Amino acid sequence: FYHSCKVADKIIAVSEQTKKDIIDFFNIDPTKIEVVYQGCNEVFKQTQDPSFFDLIKKTYHISNQYLLYVGSIEERKNLLSILKCLKDLPSQNLLVIGNGKEYKNKCLDYIKNNKLEKRVTIINGLSLKELASIYQNAQMLIYPSIFEGFGIPIIEALFCKIPVITSKNGCFSEAGGPSSSYIDPMNTEEMREAILSILNDQEKRNIQIDLGFKHAQNFNDQIIAKKLISTYRNL
């Protein structure tokens, strides 16, 4: 990566945070780096049929109301913090979309040891259409990652019109915009308060959804394509 950054005529970074990381770690001239955000699949921008979700619920044994986590189950993604938080939210269920290895086993042990088996569902291998439907019927997305380049699940959630709770600092506010809830990802009490704030305040929830959807329009394909074309033409 260092060699690539040194010899490249131009670098496209997926976020301002990634640009900063390239400058800090590799000592690259900032003028050489252009930020062009990522987008997401069109299926997340389409309203999915309720009957389709009914079929998904039966197939994967999903509860009627659930908090949502989307992402690989690895340490930096920090699923364990959500599980610890869930322990203090006895009336809530969690749906996890993703897979993993060692860290997943650590999470499964925590679920078993704290008797959360009936409240946590872990599935993977979904189609994008199934995933979009699951997003659109979730209470909110919780994405307490420690480190990302961008965080595509955040904009998928915003397009699907659900609130987002994610991490302070890093790239997350670029994806989440001004209306998402930002927490210390290792502070489960802060996470719990953010979850309850959204669940118990319908007006706040509606504002987060409306402003989040508006922010998501920055990540439409036409805007991204225009910036990419401009970068190549300037080069």
Buried (B, 14 or more C-beta within 10 A) or exposed (E): EEEEBEEEEEBBBBBBBBBBBBBEEBEBEEEBBBBBBBBBBEBBBBEBEEEEBEEBBEEBEBEEEBBBBBBBBBEEBBBBBBBBBBBEBEEBBBBBBBBBEEBBEBBBEBBEEBEBEEBBBBBEEBEEBBBBBBBBBBBBBBBBBEEBBBBBBBBBBBBBBBBBBBBBEBBBBBBBBEBBBBBBBBBBEBBBBBBEBBBEEEEBBEEBBEBBBEBBEBBBEEBBEEBEEEBEEEE
